[in-house]
Amino acid sequence: MEAREKARRTARRRSEIIIAASRVFDANGYAATTMDAVAAEAKLAKGSLYNYFPSKHSLFVQVFTIALGEDEQATEMLLTEPVSATEKLSRYIDFWFSRLEHYKRIGGLILEFWANAARDDRQGEISSLFQTMYARWHGRISTIITEGVQSGEFSSEVDIPAAAISILAATDGVTLHTIMNVGLHFDSASLETMKQGMLASLTAGPQEKNQ
C-alpha cells in the first residue's frame, strides 16, 4: 500500500515538473532555460529536481514527448476505425486542423525541439527521437494510403512513401506558418481545399498528374 502511494506521489510530482518545465522552455528557449528556473517554477528544490530528471536534456526530451503523445494516441485510434481509407485520411487531416491552436500555444516548444534536433548529432538523443517520431507519422500515413490502394480508392500508381512525405510536408508547413504567425489565414475552406488536393493526387493516374 505504501509503495503504491509512493509511486503515485512520484508520478504526480513528475507530471508537475514537466508542466512547469514546458512553461519555462516555451518562455526562455532551451539554451536559456536552467534547472534552477524549472525548480523555481515547480516550487521544488533544485537538488530534489535531479531526483526526477538527471539533466535538462532528459527533461526537455520528456516534455516534448508528452506534449505530442496525445496526438499519436488519437491517430493510432483513428487507424483502427472500420472506415474507408479516404475517410481515414479526411479524419486525420481534420484532427490535425483541430490541433492547430494547440500547436500555436506550444509553438516555442516545438520550434525549440526542431532546432535542437537540427543541431544535435544524428545519433544524439534529440535527433534520434525526432527521426523516430517522424518515421512513426510517415508510417501511419503510408498505412492509410496503402489501404486505399488495396481497396481501389487510390491509384495503384501512387508512390506511397513520396505521397506520405508530401502530406506530412503540407501539414508541417502550415503548422510552422501558424506558429510563426506570418499572417497565414488557414480556415475550414482552406482545409477542404487541402484535402481535395491530397485526394486528387492519390486518385489521379500518371497521365492526369502530368497534365
VMD Tcl script that draws the C-alpha trace (Angstrom):
set ca {
  {0.00 0.00 0.00}
  {2.77 2.43 0.95}
  {4.71 1.50 -2.18}
  {1.70 2.25 -4.40}
  {1.09 5.57 -2.69}
  {4.76 6.50 -3.09}
  {4.61 5.60 -6.80}
  {1.51 7.78 -7.23}
  {3.20 10.72 -5.50}
  {6.28 10.29 -7.66}
  {4.21 10.18 -10.85}
  {2.23 13.23 -9.77}
  {5.39 15.16 -8.96}
  {6.98 14.22 -12.29}
  {3.88 15.46 -14.06}
  {4.00 18.77 -12.16}
  {7.68 19.19 -13.06}
  {7.00 18.51 -16.73}
  {4.18 21.07 -16.81}
  {6.42 23.65 -15.12}
  {9.34 22.86 -17.43}
  {7.18 23.23 -20.53}
  {6.31 26.77 -19.44}
  {9.95 27.65 -18.83}
  {11.22 26.12 -22.08}
  {8.46 27.86 -24.02}
  {9.21 31.23 -22.43}
  {13.02 31.14 -22.42}
  {14.10 28.63 -25.05}
  {16.27 25.59 -24.45}
  {19.63 27.33 -24.17}
  {18.48 29.97 -21.67}
  {16.50 27.56 -19.52}
  {18.20 26.40 -16.33}
  {17.31 23.66 -13.91}
  {17.18 26.41 -11.26}
  {14.42 28.14 -13.22}
  {12.48 24.90 -13.66}
  {12.83 24.08 -9.96}
  {11.56 27.53 -9.03}
  {8.60 27.23 -11.39}
  {7.79 23.79 -9.96}
  {8.28 25.08 -6.40}
  {10.89 22.42 -5.79}
  {14.45 22.47 -4.50}
  {16.98 22.14 -7.32}
  {18.56 19.10 -5.65}
  {15.18 17.38 -5.49}
  {14.60 18.10 -9.19}
  {17.58 15.93 -10.09}
  {15.93 13.03 -8.27}
  {13.31 13.04 -11.02}
  {15.33 14.10 -14.06}
  {19.13 13.72 -14.31}
  {19.62 16.63 -16.73}
  {17.99 19.49 -18.58}
  {18.41 17.48 -21.75}
  {16.45 14.48 -20.46}
  {13.75 16.78 -19.08}
  {13.40 18.57 -22.42}
  {13.00 15.28 -24.29}
  {10.33 14.14 -21.84}
  {8.45 17.44 -22.08}
  {8.27 17.25 -25.86}
  {7.39 13.54 -25.94}
  {4.43 14.09 -23.63}
  {3.35 17.29 -25.39}
  {2.68 15.39 -28.62}
  {1.90 11.98 -27.12}
  {-1.86 12.58 -27.09}
  {-1.83 13.26 -30.83}
  {-0.07 9.98 -31.52}
  {-2.55 8.04 -29.40}
  {-5.54 9.69 -31.08}
  {-4.14 8.96 -34.53}
  {-3.50 5.33 -33.65}
  {-7.16 5.02 -32.62}
  {-8.21 6.57 -35.91}
  {-6.31 3.95 -37.87}
  {-8.27 1.13 -36.20}
  {-11.69 2.51 -37.13}
  {-13.65 0.45 -39.71}
  {-13.95 3.21 -42.31}
  {-12.56 3.71 -45.81}
  {-9.04 4.93 -46.43}
  {-10.46 8.13 -47.90}
  {-12.42 8.75 -44.70}
  {-9.40 7.93 -42.54}
  {-7.26 10.44 -44.41}
  {-10.00 13.05 -44.14}
  {-10.34 12.44 -40.39}
  {-6.58 12.58 -39.94}
  {-6.42 15.99 -41.62}
  {-9.45 17.17 -39.63}
  {-7.78 16.10 -36.39}
  {-4.57 17.90 -37.30}
  {-6.59 21.05 -38.10}
  {-8.38 20.82 -34.73}
  {-4.97 20.85 -33.02}
  {-3.54 23.89 -34.82}
  {-4.37 26.28 -31.99}
  {-2.75 23.87 -29.52}
  {0.40 23.76 -31.67}
  {0.39 27.55 -31.75}
  {0.20 27.68 -27.94}
  {3.18 25.34 -27.56}
  {4.89 26.74 -30.64}
  {8.00 27.82 -28.78}
  {8.49 24.29 -27.50}
  {8.00 22.77 -30.95}
  {10.46 25.17 -32.58}
  {12.99 24.54 -29.81}
  {12.74 20.80 -30.39}
  {13.14 21.15 -34.16}
  {16.11 23.49 -33.71}
  {17.83 21.21 -31.23}
  {17.20 18.17 -33.43}
  {18.84 20.04 -36.31}
  {21.88 20.96 -34.19}
  {22.13 17.58 -32.50}
  {24.45 14.87 -33.72}
  {22.48 12.45 -35.91}
  {22.94 9.77 -33.26}
  {22.12 12.18 -30.42}
  {19.08 11.65 -28.22}
  {17.01 14.54 -29.56}
  {17.86 13.85 -33.19}
  {17.12 10.14 -32.73}
  {13.80 10.91 -31.07}
  {12.86 13.27 -33.90}
  {13.72 10.65 -36.51}
  {11.73 8.00 -34.64}
  {8.67 10.21 -34.27}
  {8.81 11.27 -37.92}
  {9.11 7.63 -39.00}
  {6.02 6.75 -36.97}
  {3.96 9.56 -38.52}
  {5.18 8.65 -42.00}
  {4.28 5.03 -41.30}
  {0.75 5.91 -40.19}
  {0.02 7.94 -43.31}
  {1.64 5.29 -45.50}
  {-0.66 2.72 -43.92}
  {-3.74 4.76 -44.84}
  {-2.54 5.22 -48.42}
  {-1.69 1.53 -48.75}
  {-5.19 0.61 -47.61}
  {-6.60 2.99 -50.21}
  {-4.52 1.47 -52.98}
  {-5.55 -2.05 -51.96}
  {-9.24 -1.10 -51.83}
  {-9.11 0.66 -55.18}
  {-9.84 4.08 -53.71}
  {-6.41 5.37 -54.69}
  {-4.44 4.81 -57.86}
  {-2.18 1.77 -57.98}
  {0.45 4.07 -59.49}
  {0.78 6.12 -56.30}
  {4.30 6.34 -54.90}
  {3.24 5.63 -51.32}
  {6.38 6.82 -49.46}
  {6.55 10.02 -51.51}
  {2.83 10.69 -51.10}
  {3.12 10.30 -47.33}
  {6.05 12.73 -47.29}
  {4.01 15.27 -49.28}
  {1.13 15.09 -46.82}
  {3.46 15.47 -43.84}
  {5.22 18.38 -45.54}
  {1.92 20.13 -46.17}
  {0.66 19.83 -42.59}
  {4.07 20.63 -41.07}
  {4.37 23.67 -43.32}
  {1.02 25.10 -42.28}
  {1.83 24.30 -38.64}
  {5.12 26.19 -38.90}
  {3.49 29.21 -40.53}
  {0.78 29.21 -37.85}
  {3.36 29.09 -35.05}
  {5.41 31.86 -36.65}
  {2.26 33.98 -37.05}
  {3.25 35.12 -40.54}
  {-0.29 36.21 -41.42}
  {-1.38 32.90 -42.92}
  {-5.17 32.58 -42.88}
  {-5.92 28.88 -42.81}
  {-9.61 28.26 -42.18}
  {-12.16 25.50 -42.84}
  {-12.32 26.43 -46.53}
  {-8.52 26.15 -46.78}
  {-8.78 22.79 -45.05}
  {-11.23 21.46 -47.60}
  {-9.03 22.70 -50.45}
  {-6.05 20.92 -48.91}
  {-7.98 17.67 -48.51}
  {-9.34 17.78 -52.05}
  {-5.84 18.39 -53.41}
  {-4.43 15.46 -51.45}
  {-7.20 13.11 -52.57}
  {-6.84 14.25 -56.18}
  {-3.11 13.45 -56.12}
  {-3.84 9.99 -54.72}
  {-6.60 9.11 -57.19}
  {-5.07 10.55 -60.36}
  {-3.19 8.32 -62.77}
  {0.27 9.23 -64.14}
  {-1.14 10.96 -67.26}
  {-3.58 13.05 -65.25}
  {-0.80 14.18 -62.89}
  {1.34 15.35 -65.83}
  {-1.43 17.36 -67.47}
}
mol new
graphics top color blue
foreach p $ca { graphics top sphere $p radius 0.5 }
foreach p [lrange $ca 0 end-1] q [lrange $ca 1 end] { graphics top cylinder $p $q radius 0.2 }
display resetview
